[in-house]
Amino acid sequence: MNYSGFRVFWEGLTGNAGWKPAWRDPDPRAEYDIVIVGGGGHGLATAYYLAKEFGQRNIAVVEKGWIGSGNVGRNTTIVRSNYLLPGNEPFYEFSLKLWEGLEQDFNFNAMVSQRGIVNLYHSDAQRDAFARRGNAMRLAGADAVLLDQDGIRELCPFLDFDNARFPIRGGLWQPRGGTVRHDAVAWGYARGADKNGVDILQNCEVTGFQIDNGVCKGVETSRGKIRAKKVAVCVAGSSSRVMERAGMRLPIESHVLQAFVTEGLKPIIPGVITFGAGHFYVSQSDKGGLVFGGDIDGYNTYAQRGNLPVVEDVCEGGMAIMPMIGRARVLRMWGGVVDMSMDGSPFIDKTAIEGLYFNGGWCYGGFKATPASGYCYAHLIARGEPHPVAVDYRLDRFRHGAMIDEKGAGAQPNLH
Ligand SMILES: Cc1cc2nc3c(=O)[nH]c(=O)nc-3n(C[C@H](O)[C@H](O)[C@H](O)COP(=O)(O)OP(=O)(O)OC[C@H]3O[C@@H](n4cnc5c(N)ncnc54)[C@H](O)[C@@H]3O)c2cc1C
């Protein structure tokens, strides 16, 4: 079914009785060419691009829960491409460009809102580091503007510029960054994949892999065995547990990341603001709630709930840059399990087991990567070669000392 303004108008007049489910609910078939494990943003995007851009047919996405139940529906919706290193920046810029055309591409309103993102700096040394990052971004074709204190005052007059410990001196501004409605992304990709013939199998948990003489020949699931020529795993926070079933140990730890939403307020936050001296970032949803978060919890877990010390830490960060947030009432908070690699950068690679592919290690930065991750993973699966912007996301990079130690943004595993 295609969506259009006319269709919305017509359905409104006729009792909204003509809408059909956005994707089918098929039974698993005995065999597919490609089985994608994990129906999060990355898995659904991979299926969508495999079918639409790489001409692959006979694909299934196998999801243990329901579409959007993982981190794709739990994140704080920020998209940006403000990275530093050559292994990362072109990939994230590619992703931002895909975000810019995504809604037209899959004909679904994902509320892509490029209101900008500003990273605040609080010292001269931090300003120099941000200037360097802004230059790296521009060299990769992204947009970056280094603002001084007056520039930030104009953008966000409500900030506490004269905080005694963390005075705000300026910020690195990426006008094309912003937010996207996270679950609409999952729905849009699911609908687009289904339209291109992909079977989306919900409530179907992968419990094992059929591996014969070093070749992966399918998966075992809670709904029976499924044979496949290629199996592509992208299960985010469950990466270590799922790949363990294939006998692989990954350079990944799982941590909880929490998010918070306040009551609806009048528009105040212009885009996304991040604190440069602690872990706090905030944006405002279209309904008016302040959406904010901070650091991951400092221990390994697969439980999707967080702990009070991080709540306190995040609130302290918020109070340091915008004390008015102390008057807003928090309505909801939740946690998601994120898969943190040991250099804070992801993997999109083949494994040593023929026919088995792995995509993970996104930590708290994988939502913005969804389109590029799906596209590059589809490229690797269909063509057998990595996409040019994802060549460094190799599983063996620690063995070869080729880490992508992104300090510009992302996780810093040594802190946890
Ligand atoms: C609170 C929070 C805030 C965040 N904020 C941001 C942000 O602002 N910007 C940003 O870029 N990133 C953010 N992230 C990170 C981002 O959400 C993740 O990196 C990204 O969503 C991970 O990819 P995914 O969407 O495919 O994961 P998921 O949606 O988690 O998909 C993985 C799927 O695999 C399924 N699965 C697991 N095991 C199995 C199995 N055995 N069989 C079948 N299926 C299985 C799960 O049920 C799940 O649906 C945030 C994360 C959290 C938790």
The ligand as a Gaussian input file, in Angstrom:
#p B3LYP/6-31G(d) Opt

LIG

0 1
 C       18.975000       4.409000      25.411000
 C       19.687000       4.370000      24.091000
 C       19.922000       5.551000      23.403000
 C       20.585000       5.543000      22.184000
 N       20.708000       6.704000      21.493000
 C       21.266000       6.706000      20.251000
 C       21.293000       7.906000      19.502000
 O       20.776000       8.950000      19.929000
 N       21.899000       7.887000      18.285000
 C       22.464000       6.746000      17.791000
 O       23.025000       6.801000      16.705000
 N       22.398000       5.574000      18.456000
 C       21.805000       5.520000      19.683000
 N       21.718000       4.337000      20.389000
 C       22.294000       3.119000      19.812000
 C       21.379000       2.453000      18.790000
 O       20.054000       2.399000      19.274000
 C       21.891000       1.050000      18.478000
 O       23.277000       1.083000      18.197000
 C       21.178000       0.435000      17.267000
 O       19.795000       0.593000      17.371000
 C       21.550000      -1.038000      17.159000
 O       21.102000      -1.620000      15.961000
 P       19.647000      -2.276000      15.745000
 O       18.666000      -1.195000      15.521000
 O       19.760000      -3.257000      14.655000
 O       19.429000      -2.993000      17.148000
 P       18.130000      -3.676000      17.768000
 O       16.897000      -2.897000      17.493000
 O       18.461000      -3.982000      19.199000
 O       18.034000      -5.004000      16.904000
 C       18.595000      -6.252000      17.243000
 C       17.473000      -7.269000      17.219000
 O       18.007000      -8.577000      17.341000
 C       17.028000      -9.350000      17.998000
 N       17.638000     -10.575000      18.501000
 C       18.493000     -10.717000      19.547000
 N       18.801000     -12.010000      19.707000
 C       18.128000     -12.695000      18.749000
 C       18.031000     -14.064000      18.409000
 N       18.698000     -15.002000      19.094000
 N       17.242000     -14.438000      17.375000
 C       16.558000     -13.501000      16.667000
 N       16.612000     -12.185000      16.950000
 C       17.392000     -11.787000      17.976000
 C       16.524000      -8.424000      19.101000
 O       15.260000      -8.835000      19.595000
 C       16.489000      -7.084000      18.385000
 O       15.212000      -6.775000      17.883000
 C       21.064000       4.306000      21.632000
 C       20.843000       3.113000      22.327000
 C       20.138000       3.132000      23.534000
 C       19.888000       1.840000      24.262000

